[in-house]
């Protein structure tokens, strides 16, 4: 496995961040332009560039970081099954997702779940491997294997096995995501436009981000107003 160590964190404390390259495409995939050579050609705006114009939340997070909270809430990060989607680079300017997950962890928006809470997400072969490592029986259905592990191994025992873990939101992270729910909505809605929309007003996470800061309105009011206008055309 090709592992790359990065040392860039918000507090610059030189903590080591492990980047698992198997979660990403080859370097050539992360081009400076999306749809190069077509009418949809667009320069990728890096996250650091975005921060110069986007408006942070009260807690200091930018839309891309709020969206990371949403994906953490799905219990799929880090190391999602098929790697990190390309939209992190092409839409949000994030090359190495783990780098920003580590920052969110450091700032107490997310934390690793308990091992015992994750057991139901492991495969039967993985569960049997845990049991075999402790010379315990491997007979029974998946629920039986999980119960046997919980009854015979402590959290520290499981930690020593270096099992894969997923992040979950802290209370702080849950609050942050709830207060900025427009971000996952705008990421997923089919009514969003491209930036610098040639056919009318922009309707993107970035335009809503600025409108919220300017107007102070509830995000649902802004979104409904735009979508109603589109439906009435």
Buried (B, 14 or more C-beta within 10 A) or exposed (E): EEEEEBEEBEEEEEEEBEBBBEBBEEEEEBEEEBEEEEEEEBEBBBBEEBBEEBBBBEBEBBBBBBBBBBBBBEBBBBBBEEBBEEEBBBBBBBBBBBBBBBBBBBBEBBBEBEBBEBBEEBEEEEBBBBBEEEEBEBEBEBEEBBEBBBEEBEEEBBBEEEBEBBBBBBEBBBEBBEEBEBBBBBBEBEEBBEBEEEEEEBBBBBBBBBBBEEEEEEBEEBBEEBEEEEEEE
